[in-house]
Amino acid sequence: MDTFALATGDLFSLFGPVDTYLAPYITYVLLGLLVVNMVFRALEYNQHVSQAEDGAEAITRNAGRVATNFLLVAGSFYYLTVEPHGGMVFSVLFLGVFITDLFEFESRKVEARRGIPIERPKGAIAASVLSLLYISYQTLFFVIAPVWNSIV
């Protein structure tokens, strides 16, 4: 085995066979999961509006959004092992979404307790869109690569 190849990471894979099958498609998986997460976020908002009529204790988290959040956190950490720079940026962006979700859920409960209209989770939506823009850039760069490479 070539020592230089090991030092530069050419032959190195942290998760072995998983890297063989998943690593080339991880950005596509993360992009798809993030879109699904945003759909579940919209469904959760509608769920919260209807549940708020029954009081703050009736408001619950959407299981689909929670599951996709978990998969996205795990996927972003895996992406960190495949592409250190892109993985770090996406991990930080999505952890921002994850933390924002925690606060937004509590905000919905407070709004229900006070009897005011339930607002959209603006912070989580903004953080999700920022994460979506970044992972779309990472995934779909091949579309703009010819123009980008001719300029740079």
Disulfide bonds with the S-S distance in Angstrom:
none
